[in-house]
Amino acid sequence: MPDAFPNLELTTQQKKALAFCISYIDQHGVMPSLSVLGAHLDVYPNAARHHVRVLRERGYLKEKKVTATRLTVSSKGRRAL
């Protein structure tokens, strides 16, 4: 998806949110909850949700496709049959 906001810089708070998300994912393997992110940023979860939305819209965060088991058949697996 092309950047809908190519000329807009991230705010200091957005950079802080992104850095925390990267660190949290590296440590825990999952995105922090809005409550955890909000606590880190010293804002309400709704404000954290806004930061996440902006980061998604600008391409810094993306949806992760998750299945019930987190497993799917790979292309190698499909070729084996």
Backbone as CSV, one residue per row, in Angstrom:
resi,resn,N_x,N_y,N_z,CA_x,CA_y,CA_z,C_x,C_y,C_z
1,MET,0.850,-1.180,0.000,0.000,0.000,0.000,0.895,1.242,0.000
2,PRO,0.711,2.170,-0.931,1.529,3.374,-0.951,1.233,4.263,0.242
3,ASP,2.233,5.041,0.621,2.105,5.939,1.760,1.120,7.048,1.421
4,ALA,0.022,7.107,2.177,-1.002,8.130,1.936,-0.549,9.500,2.437
5,PHE,0.492,9.524,3.262,0.991,10.766,3.849,2.502,10.856,3.634
6,PRO,2.972,10.939,2.388,4.412,10.839,2.130,5.233,11.984,2.705
7,ASN,4.644,13.132,2.896,5.417,14.285,3.336,5.236,14.615,4.817
8,LEU,4.518,13.781,5.545,4.288,14.051,6.957,5.266,13.279,7.818
9,GLU,5.944,13.979,8.687,6.850,13.347,9.645,6.031,12.779,10.786
10,LEU,6.582,11.784,11.450,5.942,11.286,12.661,6.207,12.273,13.789
11,THR,5.209,12.422,14.638,5.398,13.273,15.811,6.307,12.550,16.804
12,THR,6.795,13.272,17.782,7.629,12.673,18.821,6.884,11.532,19.510
13,GLN,5.609,11.732,19.806,4.812,10.709,20.487,4.597,9.492,19.588
14,GLN,4.405,9.712,18.289,4.239,8.597,17.356,5.532,7.800,17.236
15,LYS,6.665,8.488,17.211,7.964,7.804,17.174,8.167,6.994,18.446
16,LYS,7.770,7.561,19.580,7.889,6.856,20.855,6.992,5.616,20.856
17,ALA,5.786,5.750,20.319,4.862,4.611,20.232,5.437,3.528,19.336
18,LEU,5.965,3.906,18.190,6.536,2.940,17.256,7.736,2.234,17.873
19,ALA,8.615,2.977,18.498,9.795,2.386,19.134,9.388,1.396,20.218
20,PHE,8.375,1.758,21.012,7.917,0.856,22.068,7.305,-0.407,21.469
21,CYS,6.509,-0.249,20.409,5.905,-1.416,19.764,6.985,-2.362,19.253
22,ILE,8.013,-1.826,18.621,9.108,-2.657,18.101,9.790,-3.398,19.248
23,SER,10.121,-2.681,20.303,10.792,-3.280,21.459,9.916,-4.345,22.112
24,TYR,8.632,-4.037,22.271,7.708,-4.965,22.926,7.547,-6.241,22.104
25,ILE,7.403,-6.078,20.799,7.262,-7.241,19.924,8.532,-8.089,19.962
26,ASP,9.694,-7.443,19.959,10.956,-8.184,20.034,11.057,-8.983,21.329
27,GLN,10.552,-8.432,22.414,10.645,-9.094,23.715,9.552,-10.128,23.944
28,HIS,8.338,-9.850,23.486,7.185,-10.685,23.820,6.585,-11.440,22.635
29,GLY,6.957,-11.066,21.425,6.445,-11.750,20.249,5.066,-11.312,19.798
30,VAL,4.465,-10.368,20.504,3.138,-9.854,20.142,3.121,-8.342,20.329
31,MET,2.161,-7.721,19.673,1.949,-6.281,19.810,1.452,-5.979,21.230
32,PRO,1.886,-4.873,21.834,1.354,-4.534,23.156,-0.125,-4.172,23.067
33,SER,-0.837,-4.420,24.147,-2.243,-4.009,24.184,-2.299,-2.491,24.209
34,LEU,-3.465,-1.956,23.898,-3.621,-0.497,23.946,-3.418,0.027,25.361
35,SER,-3.792,-0.763,26.354,-3.587,-0.358,27.750,-2.100,-0.270,28.077
36,VAL,-1.342,-1.270,27.652,0.104,-1.278,27.910,0.779,-0.134,27.154
37,LEU,0.415,0.033,25.891,0.987,1.120,25.099,0.626,2.471,25.703
38,GLY,-0.630,2.629,26.091,-1.060,3.882,26.707,-0.318,4.163,28.000
39,ALA,-0.119,3.137,28.814,0.614,3.321,30.074,2.051,3.755,29.791
40,HIS,2.665,3.165,28.779,4.034,3.548,28.427,4.101,5.003,27.957
41,LEU,3.094,5.414,27.200,3.076,6.777,26.660,2.478,7.790,27.636
42,ASP,1.934,7.279,28.752,1.261,8.114,29.740,0.039,8.815,29.138
43,VAL,-0.735,8.016,28.375,-1.978,8.508,27.772,-3.061,7.448,27.979
44,TYR,-4.305,7.828,27.748,-5.412,6.879,27.817,-5.331,5.902,26.643
45,PRO,-5.890,4.691,26.810,-5.879,3.716,25.713,-6.474,4.252,24.411
46,ASN,-7.468,5.126,24.497,-8.058,5.684,23.278,-7.039,6.524,22.512
47,ALA,-6.181,7.247,23.215,-5.124,8.017,22.552,-4.101,7.061,21.939
48,ALA,-3.810,5.968,22.646,-2.898,4.954,22.104,-3.488,4.359,20.825
49,ARG,-4.798,4.125,20.817,-5.483,3.602,19.629,-5.294,4.561,18.449
50,HIS,-5.378,5.848,18.711,-5.186,6.851,17.663,-3.768,6.749,17.083
51,HIS,-2.768,6.627,17.949,-1.384,6.506,17.472,-1.222,5.250,16.616
52,VAL,-1.792,4.144,17.059,-1.711,2.894,16.300,-2.397,3.053,14.945
53,ARG,-3.556,3.700,14.928,-4.273,3.911,13.666,-3.429,4.725,12.692
54,VAL,-2.827,5.802,13.176,-1.995,6.646,12.317,-0.789,5.862,11.808
55,LEU,-0.159,5.083,12.689,1.003,4.291,12.277,0.613,3.239,11.245
56,ARG,-0.584,2.668,11.380,-1.074,1.711,10.378,-1.338,2.415,9.059
57,GLU,-2.025,3.554,9.116,-2.368,4.289,7.894,-1.123,4.717,7.131
58,ARG,-0.056,5.015,7.836,1.184,5.476,7.203,2.118,4.321,6.855
59,GLY,1.679,3.095,7.134,2.452,1.937,6.724,3.518,1.478,7.697
60,TYR,3.571,2.037,8.891,4.579,1.640,9.873,4.173,0.373,10.619
61,LEU,2.897,0.111,10.702,2.368,-1.114,11.293,1.472,-1.764,10.253
62,LYS,1.367,-3.101,10.313,0.485,-3.788,9.376,-0.265,-4.886,10.097
63,GLU,-1.393,-5.261,9.504,-2.203,-6.342,10.044,-1.446,-7.644,9.883
64,LYS,-1.514,-8.478,10.883,-0.912,-9.800,10.817,-2.034,-10.807,10.638
65,LYS,-1.950,-11.584,9.592,-2.952,-12.614,9.343,-2.741,-13.739,10.352
66,VAL,-3.761,-14.021,11.133,-3.659,-15.049,12.170,-4.775,-16.058,11.976
67,THR,-4.425,-17.324,12.018,-5.421,-18.381,11.964,-5.629,-18.911,13.376
68,ALA,-6.618,-19.756,13.536,-6.918,-20.286,14.866,-5.725,-21.028,15.447
69,THR,-4.987,-21.728,14.608,-3.846,-22.501,15.101,-2.519,-21.808,14.818
70,ARG,-2.553,-20.706,14.116,-1.374,-19.966,13.691,-0.527,-20.757,12.696
71,LEU,-1.082,-21.830,12.163,-0.393,-22.622,11.150,-1.220,-22.650,9.884
72,THR,-0.533,-22.733,8.756,-1.191,-22.899,7.474,-0.293,-23.778,6.620
73,VAL,-0.821,-24.333,5.552,-0.031,-25.184,4.671,0.855,-24.301,3.813
74,SER,2.150,-24.609,3.790,3.088,-23.837,2.983,2.990,-24.250,1.527
75,SER,3.612,-23.492,0.649,3.614,-23.849,-0.775,4.355,-25.170,-0.980
76,LYS,5.402,-25.426,-0.212,6.117,-26.699,-0.287,5.203,-27.845,0.088
77,GLY,4.404,-27.632,1.125,3.446,-28.648,1.548,2.416,-28.928,0.480
78,ARG,1.971,-27.875,-0.200,0.985,-28.061,-1.274,1.586,-28.797,-2.460
79,ARG,2.847,-28.522,-2.761,3.504,-29.190,-3.898,3.751,-30.663,-3.592
80,ALA,3.830,-31.033,-2.319,4.140,-32.418,-1.950,2.986,-33.371,-2.264
81,LEU,1.780,-32.845,-2.442,0.628,-33.723,-2.688,0.322,-33.879,-4.143
